[in-house]
Amino acid sequence: MKLSYVFMMGALTVFINGCERVEFKNSDAPAQVNDESKSNEIKKVYTTPKIETNTLITDYDFVTPRDIITRAHKATGGLTWARPNSLALGGYAVFYKDGKTHRHESHKMWRVYAARKTDARQVAGKVRIYSVKNGEAVINISYDGITTYTDKGAQPKTDADKGWSENFGFGVIRHALGDGYRLERLPDDLIDGKSAYMIKVFDPAGGETKFGIAQKDYKILKVGFDTARGWHERIYSDFYSNPNESWVQPGRVRLYYNGTKSNEVIWERYAINQDLPDCLFVLPQAEDCGG
């Protein structure tokens, strides 16, 4: 393809095969319509995008990492959020696999929290995930604090450790102000168009977890950490609270591995600090444990 370039004051005009002309102008003026004698020409005008970066240029000394984490704790629910006893979540999920989209019409999770979280790669407390697609349970896995279970029963510990290793990096922020933790400011960023502080948390066991925290209201928008499956990130949005509760729950969670979205969960309801029976976390379930 033959190109000829013609330079003019304030503009660059490019003729391609003598039939298409593109002008790059440093102007907000609208494109001019060609006259009938040049109706075979297409003229486009591009202007420089206006991007506001002031909120991404912050004084690291003025807002310290500890300040940011402290305000995030307060904005997310204070001590109730930082030291919960249990959490039950219900909603639905969308999974992406092999070029197809799979909707799970019911997706639930139950957590019983341990007193202390020391390692982003370590399971703490108890957890169960139960997900239903087309009326069938396609995910049913639990951890009772010692053993991992599936519908087939208890799993070997080595397999269990590997299976859970990528799930619980978020909880480290609840203890990030405690002894043995170190905080570091990273370059600020935009997350879903919201200006965010980026913080790295070093836990006592040597794990590193990155968090994105909104500059405006200090909600936790993002978490990222290494897993057995690669670099894992979660993006949180659509926050809400139950009436008369300080707990702030993200209604939408998007999960990524190595930059590719794996699935997202819509949490339509939550309950905190309920009594969750031990039998809920032992599979196959021998009795009706509720939930």
C-alpha positions as a Markdown table, in Angstrom:
| # | Residue | x | y | z |
|---|---|---|---|---|
| 1 | Met | 0.0 | 0.0 | 0.0 |
| 2 | Lys | 1.5 | 3.3 | -1.1 |
| 3 | Leu | 1.4 | 6.1 | 1.6 |
| 4 | Ser | 2.1 | 9.7 | 1.0 |
| 5 | Tyr | 2.4 | 12.2 | 3.9 |
| 6 | Val | 1.5 | 15.8 | 3.7 |
| 7 | Phe | 2.3 | 18.1 | 6.7 |
| 8 | Met | 0.3 | 21.2 | 7.4 |
| 9 | Met | 0.3 | 23.7 | 10.2 |
| 10 | Gly | -1.5 | 22.2 | 13.3 |
| 11 | Ala | -2.4 | 19.0 | 11.5 |
| 12 | Leu | -1.1 | 15.8 | 10.0 |
| 13 | Thr | -2.9 | 14.6 | 6.9 |
| 14 | Val | -2.3 | 11.1 | 5.5 |
| 15 | Phe | -3.5 | 10.0 | 2.1 |
| 16 | Ile | -4.0 | 6.2 | 1.7 |
| 17 | Asn | -4.2 | 5.0 | -1.9 |
| 18 | Gly | -5.5 | 8.4 | -2.7 |
| 19 | Cys | -9.0 | 7.6 | -1.3 |
| 20 | Glu | -8.9 | 7.8 | 2.5 |
| 21 | Arg | -7.8 | 10.8 | 4.5 |
| 22 | Val | -7.3 | 10.9 | 8.2 |
| 23 | Glu | -6.5 | 14.1 | 10.0 |
| 24 | Phe | -5.0 | 14.3 | 13.6 |
| 25 | Lys | -5.7 | 17.7 | 15.0 |
| 26 | Asn | -5.0 | 19.3 | 18.4 |
| 27 | Ser | -8.5 | 20.8 | 18.3 |
| 28 | Asp | -12.0 | 20.2 | 19.5 |
| 29 | Ala | -13.4 | 21.4 | 16.2 |
| 30 | Pro | -15.9 | 18.9 | 14.7 |
| 31 | Ala | -15.1 | 17.1 | 11.5 |
| 32 | Gln | -15.9 | 19.0 | 8.3 |
| 33 | Val | -18.1 | 17.3 | 5.7 |
| 34 | Asn | -16.4 | 17.0 | 2.3 |
| 35 | Asp | -18.1 | 18.7 | -0.7 |
| 36 | Glu | -19.8 | 16.6 | -3.4 |
| 37 | Ser | -16.8 | 16.7 | -5.6 |
| 38 | Lys | -14.8 | 14.8 | -2.9 |
| 39 | Ser | -17.7 | 12.5 | -1.8 |
| 40 | Asn | -15.4 | 9.5 | -2.2 |
| 41 | Glu | -13.2 | 10.6 | 0.6 |
| 42 | Ile | -13.8 | 9.8 | 4.3 |
| 43 | Lys | -12.5 | 12.4 | 6.7 |
| 44 | Lys | -12.0 | 11.6 | 10.5 |
| 45 | Val | -10.8 | 14.0 | 13.2 |
| 46 | Tyr | -9.2 | 12.6 | 16.4 |
| 47 | Thr | -8.7 | 14.7 | 19.5 |
| 48 | Thr | -6.5 | 14.1 | 22.5 |
| 49 | Pro | -8.5 | 12.3 | 25.3 |
| 50 | Lys | -8.9 | 14.3 | 28.5 |
| 51 | Ile | -7.8 | 12.1 | 31.5 |
| 52 | Glu | -7.9 | 13.4 | 35.0 |
| 53 | Thr | -4.9 | 12.2 | 36.9 |
| 54 | Asn | -4.8 | 14.6 | 39.9 |
| 55 | Thr | -6.3 | 12.0 | 42.2 |
| 56 | Leu | -3.5 | 9.6 | 41.2 |
| 57 | Ile | -0.8 | 12.0 | 42.4 |
| 58 | Thr | -0.9 | 11.8 | 46.2 |
| 59 | Asp | 1.6 | 12.6 | 48.9 |
| 60 | Tyr | 2.9 | 9.4 | 50.3 |
| 61 | Asp | 3.9 | 11.1 | 53.6 |
| 62 | Phe | 0.6 | 12.7 | 54.0 |
| 63 | Val | -1.4 | 9.5 | 53.8 |
| 64 | Thr | 0.5 | 6.6 | 55.3 |
| 65 | Pro | -0.3 | 2.9 | 54.6 |
| 66 | Arg | -1.4 | 2.5 | 58.2 |
| 67 | Asp | -3.7 | 5.5 | 57.9 |
| 68 | Ile | -5.3 | 3.9 | 54.8 |
| 69 | Ile | -5.8 | 0.4 | 56.4 |
| 70 | Thr | -7.2 | 2.0 | 59.5 |
| 71 | Arg | -9.7 | 4.0 | 57.5 |
| 72 | Ala | -10.6 | 0.9 | 55.4 |
| 73 | His | -11.4 | -1.0 | 58.6 |
| 74 | Lys | -13.7 | 1.7 | 59.8 |
| 75 | Ala | -15.4 | 2.1 | 56.4 |
| 76 | Thr | -16.0 | -1.6 | 56.0 |
| 77 | Gly | -17.6 | -2.2 | 59.4 |
| 78 | Gly | -15.1 | -1.5 | 62.2 |
| 79 | Leu | -14.4 | -4.2 | 64.7 |
| 80 | Thr | -17.5 | -6.2 | 63.6 |
| 81 | Trp | -15.9 | -6.6 | 60.2 |
| 82 | Ala | -12.3 | -7.0 | 61.4 |
| 83 | Arg | -13.1 | -9.7 | 64.0 |
| 84 | Pro | -16.2 | -11.6 | 62.8 |
| 85 | Asn | -17.2 | -14.9 | 64.3 |
| 86 | Ser | -19.0 | -16.2 | 61.2 |
| 87 | Leu | -20.3 | -15.2 | 57.8 |
| 88 | Ala | -23.0 | -16.8 | 55.6 |
| 89 | Leu | -23.4 | -15.7 | 52.0 |
| 90 | Gly | -26.0 | -16.6 | 49.4 |
| 91 | Gly | -26.6 | -15.7 | 45.8 |
| 92 | Tyr | -25.6 | -17.0 | 42.3 |
| 93 | Ala | -22.5 | -17.3 | 40.2 |
| 94 | Val | -21.3 | -17.2 | 36.6 |
| 95 | Phe | -18.3 | -19.4 | 35.7 |
| 96 | Tyr | -16.3 | -19.1 | 32.4 |
| 97 | Lys | -14.7 | -22.3 | 31.2 |
| 98 | Asp | -13.6 | -23.7 | 27.8 |
| 99 | Gly | -15.1 | -20.7 | 25.9 |
| 100 | Lys | -18.5 | -21.2 | 27.5 |
| 101 | Thr | -20.5 | -19.4 | 30.2 |
| 102 | His | -22.1 | -21.4 | 33.0 |
| 103 | Arg | -24.7 | -19.9 | 35.3 |
| 104 | His | -25.0 | -21.5 | 38.8 |
| 105 | Glu | -28.4 | -20.5 | 40.0 |
| 106 | Ser | -27.4 | -21.0 | 43.6 |
| 107 | His | -24.1 | -20.3 | 45.2 |
| 108 | Lys | -23.5 | -20.3 | 48.9 |
| 109 | Met | -20.6 | -20.0 | 51.3 |
| 110 | Trp | -20.3 | -20.3 | 55.1 |
| 111 | Arg | -17.3 | -19.2 | 57.1 |
| 112 | Val | -16.3 | -19.6 | 60.7 |
| 113 | Tyr | -13.2 | -17.4 | 61.4 |
| 114 | Ala | -10.2 | -18.3 | 63.4 |
| 115 | Ala | -8.9 | -15.9 | 66.0 |
| 116 | Arg | -5.8 | -14.9 | 64.0 |
| 117 | Lys | -4.9 | -14.8 | 60.3 |
| 118 | Thr | -1.1 | -15.0 | 59.8 |
| 119 | Asp | -0.6 | -16.2 | 56.2 |
| 120 | Ala | -2.4 | -15.2 | 53.0 |
| 121 | Arg | -1.8 | -18.7 | 51.7 |
| 122 | Gln | -3.1 | -20.5 | 54.8 |
| 123 | Val | -6.7 | -21.7 | 55.5 |
| 124 | Ala | -8.0 | -20.3 | 58.8 |
| 125 | Gly | -11.1 | -21.3 | 60.6 |
| 126 | Lys | -13.8 | -23.3 | 58.7 |
| 127 | Val | -15.4 | -22.9 | 55.3 |
| 128 | Arg | -17.8 | -24.5 | 53.0 |
| 129 | Ile | -18.8 | -23.7 | 49.4 |
| 130 | Tyr | -21.9 | -25.1 | 47.8 |
| 131 | Ser | -22.9 | -24.3 | 44.2 |
| 132 | Val | -25.8 | -25.6 | 42.2 |
| 133 | Lys | -26.2 | -25.6 | 38.4 |
| 134 | Asn | -29.3 | -26.9 | 36.6 |
| 135 | Gly | -30.5 | -28.3 | 39.9 |
| 136 | Glu | -27.4 | -30.3 | 40.7 |
| 137 | Ala | -24.6 | -29.6 | 43.2 |
| 138 | Val | -21.5 | -29.1 | 41.0 |
| 139 | Ile | -19.4 | -27.7 | 43.9 |
| 140 | Asn | -19.6 | -29.1 | 47.4 |
| 141 | Ile | -16.4 | -28.7 | 49.3 |
| 142 | Ser | -15.6 | -27.9 | 53.0 |
| 143 | Tyr | -12.8 | -27.5 | 55.5 |
| 144 | Asp | -13.5 | -28.1 | 59.2 |
| 145 | Gly | -10.2 | -26.6 | 60.4 |
| 146 | Ile | -8.3 | -29.8 | 60.1 |
| 147 | Thr | -9.6 | -31.8 | 57.1 |
| 148 | Thr | -10.9 | -31.0 | 53.7 |
| 149 | Tyr | -14.1 | -32.8 | 52.5 |
| 150 | Thr | -16.0 | -33.3 | 49.3 |
| 151 | Asp | -19.1 | -35.4 | 48.6 |
| 152 | Lys | -16.7 | -38.4 | 48.6 |
| 153 | Gly | -15.6 | -37.7 | 52.2 |
| 154 | Ala | -12.3 | -36.7 | 53.7 |
| 155 | Gln | -9.5 | -35.8 | 51.3 |
| 156 | Pro | -5.7 | -36.4 | 51.8 |
| 157 | Lys | -4.1 | -33.5 | 53.5 |
| 158 | Thr | -1.6 | -32.7 | 50.8 |
| 159 | Asp | -4.4 | -32.5 | 48.2 |
| 160 | Ala | -6.5 | -30.5 | 50.6 |
| 161 | Asp | -3.8 | -27.9 | 51.2 |
| 162 | Lys | -3.3 | -27.4 | 47.5 |
| 163 | Gly | -7.0 | -27.1 | 46.8 |
| 164 | Trp | -7.6 | -24.4 | 49.4 |
| 165 | Ser | -4.3 | -22.5 | 49.0 |
| 166 | Glu | -5.8 | -19.9 | 46.6 |
| 167 | Asn | -9.0 | -18.9 | 48.4 |
| 168 | Phe | -8.3 | -16.9 | 51.5 |
| 169 | Gly | -5.8 | -14.1 | 50.8 |
| 170 | Phe | -8.3 | -11.4 | 51.5 |
| 171 | Gly | -8.6 | -12.1 | 55.2 |
| 172 | Val | -5.0 | -10.9 | 55.9 |
| 173 | Ile | -6.2 | -7.3 | 55.8 |
| 174 | Arg | -8.2 | -7.8 | 58.9 |
| 175 | His | -5.0 | -8.4 | 60.9 |
| 176 | Ala | -2.7 | -6.1 | 58.9 |
| 177 | Leu | -2.4 | -3.5 | 61.7 |
| 178 | Gly | -1.1 | -6.2 | 64.2 |
| 179 | Asp | 2.3 | -7.2 | 65.3 |
| 180 | Gly | 4.5 | -8.8 | 62.7 |
| 181 | Tyr | 2.8 | -7.2 | 59.7 |
| 182 | Arg | 4.5 | -4.6 | 57.4 |
| 183 | Leu | 2.7 | -2.2 | 55.1 |
| 184 | Glu | 4.0 | -0.6 | 51.9 |
| 185 | Arg | 2.4 | 2.1 | 49.6 |
| 186 | Leu | 2.4 | 1.2 | 45.9 |
| 187 | Pro | 1.5 | 3.6 | 43.0 |
| 188 | Asp | -2.1 | 4.7 | 43.1 |
| 189 | Asp | -4.4 | 3.3 | 40.5 |
| 190 | Leu | -7.9 | 3.5 | 39.0 |
| 191 | Ile | -10.2 | 0.5 | 39.7 |
| 192 | Asp | -13.5 | 0.5 | 37.9 |
| 193 | Gly | -12.8 | 4.2 | 37.3 |
| 194 | Lys | -12.4 | 4.9 | 41.0 |
| 195 | Ser | -9.2 | 6.4 | 42.3 |
| 196 | Ala | -7.6 | 3.9 | 44.7 |
| 197 | Tyr | -4.7 | 3.7 | 47.0 |
| 198 | Met | -2.6 | 0.5 | 46.5 |
| 199 | Ile | -1.1 | -1.2 | 49.6 |
| 200 | Lys | 1.1 | -4.2 | 49.9 |
| 201 | Val | 0.7 | -6.2 | 53.1 |
| 202 | Phe | 3.6 | -8.4 | 54.3 |
| 203 | Asp | 2.4 | -11.0 | 56.8 |
| 204 | Pro | 4.5 | -12.7 | 59.5 |
| 205 | Ala | 4.7 | -16.0 | 57.5 |
| 206 | Gly | 6.3 | -14.2 | 54.5 |
| 207 | Gly | 3.2 | -13.9 | 52.3 |
| 208 | Glu | 2.5 | -10.7 | 50.3 |
| 209 | Thr | -0.9 | -9.5 | 49.4 |
| 210 | Lys | -1.9 | -6.3 | 47.4 |
| 211 | Phe | -5.0 | -4.3 | 48.1 |
| 212 | Gly | -6.7 | -1.5 | 46.3 |
| 213 | Ile | -8.7 | 0.8 | 48.6 |
| 214 | Ala | -10.9 | 3.6 | 47.3 |
| 215 | Gln | -9.6 | 7.1 | 48.0 |
| 216 | Lys | -13.1 | 8.5 | 48.3 |
| 217 | Asp | -14.8 | 6.2 | 50.8 |
| 218 | Tyr | -12.0 | 3.7 | 51.7 |
| 219 | Lys | -14.0 | 0.6 | 50.6 |
| 220 | Ile | -11.8 | -2.3 | 49.6 |
| 221 | Leu | -12.0 | -2.6 | 45.9 |
| 222 | Lys | -9.3 | -5.2 | 45.0 |
| 223 | Val | -7.0 | -7.9 | 46.3 |
| 224 | Gly | -4.2 | -9.8 | 44.6 |
| 225 | Phe | -1.9 | -12.6 | 45.7 |
| 226 | Asp | 0.1 | -15.6 | 44.4 |
| 227 | Thr | -1.6 | -19.0 | 44.4 |
| 228 | Ala | -0.9 | -22.5 | 43.1 |
| 229 | Arg | -2.9 | -21.5 | 40.0 |
| 230 | Gly | -0.9 | -18.3 | 39.4 |
| 231 | Trp | -1.5 | -14.6 | 40.2 |
| 232 | His | -5.0 | -14.3 | 41.6 |
| 233 | Glu | -7.1 | -11.1 | 41.8 |
| 234 | Arg | -10.5 | -10.2 | 43.0 |
| 235 | Ile | -12.4 | -7.0 | 42.3 |
| 236 | Tyr | -15.2 | -6.0 | 44.6 |
| 237 | Ser | -18.2 | -3.7 | 43.8 |
| 238 | Asp | -21.9 | -3.0 | 44.5 |
| 239 | Phe | -21.5 | -2.7 | 48.2 |
| 240 | Tyr | -24.5 | -2.9 | 50.6 |
| 241 | Ser | -25.4 | -3.4 | 54.3 |
| 242 | Asn | -28.3 | -5.0 | 56.1 |
| 243 | Pro | -30.5 | -2.5 | 58.1 |
| 244 | Asn | -28.9 | -1.3 | 61.3 |
| 245 | Glu | -25.6 | -3.1 | 60.6 |
| 246 | Ser | -22.1 | -1.6 | 60.1 |
| 247 | Trp | -20.9 | -4.6 | 58.0 |
| 248 | Val | -20.3 | -3.6 | 54.4 |
| 249 | Gln | -20.8 | -6.5 | 51.9 |
| 250 | Pro | -19.6 | -6.4 | 48.3 |
| 251 | Gly | -22.6 | -7.6 | 46.2 |
| 252 | Arg | -20.4 | -8.5 | 43.2 |
| 253 | Val | -17.0 | -10.3 | 43.3 |
| 254 | Arg | -15.0 | -10.9 | 40.1 |
| 255 | Leu | -12.2 | -13.5 | 40.2 |
| 256 | Tyr | -9.2 | -13.6 | 37.9 |
| 257 | Tyr | -6.2 | -15.9 | 37.5 |
| 258 | Asn | -3.2 | -14.6 | 35.5 |
| 259 | Gly | -5.4 | -11.8 | 34.2 |
| 260 | Thr | -8.2 | -13.9 | 32.9 |
| 261 | Lys | -11.6 | -13.9 | 34.5 |
| 262 | Ser | -12.5 | -17.3 | 36.0 |
| 263 | Asn | -15.9 | -16.5 | 37.5 |
| 264 | Glu | -17.9 | -13.9 | 39.3 |
| 265 | Val | -20.3 | -14.2 | 42.2 |
| 266 | Ile | -23.4 | -12.0 | 43.0 |
| 267 | Trp | -24.0 | -12.1 | 46.7 |
| 268 | Glu | -27.6 | -11.2 | 47.2 |
| 269 | Arg | -27.7 | -11.8 | 51.0 |
| 270 | Tyr | -25.5 | -12.2 | 54.0 |
| 271 | Ala | -25.7 | -12.9 | 57.7 |
| 272 | Ile | -22.9 | -12.3 | 60.2 |
| 273 | Asn | -22.1 | -14.0 | 63.6 |
| 274 | Gln | -24.7 | -16.8 | 63.4 |
| 275 | Asp | -24.1 | -20.1 | 65.1 |
| 276 | Leu | -22.9 | -22.4 | 62.3 |
| 277 | Pro | -22.9 | -26.1 | 63.5 |
| 278 | Asp | -19.8 | -28.2 | 63.1 |
| 279 | Cys | -21.7 | -30.8 | 61.0 |
| 280 | Leu | -22.1 | -28.2 | 58.3 |
| 281 | Phe | -18.4 | -28.5 | 57.5 |
| 282 | Val | -18.2 | -32.3 | 57.4 |
| 283 | Leu | -19.1 | -34.2 | 54.2 |
| 284 | Pro | -21.0 | -36.1 | 53.1 |
| 285 | Gln | -23.5 | -34.4 | 55.3 |
| 286 | Ala | -25.1 | -37.0 | 57.6 |
| 287 | Glu | -27.9 | -34.7 | 58.9 |
| 288 | Asp | -29.7 | -31.5 | 58.0 |
| 289 | Cys | -27.4 | -28.7 | 59.3 |
| 290 | Gly | -29.4 | -25.8 | 57.9 |
| 291 | Gly | -27.9 | -23.2 | 55.7 |
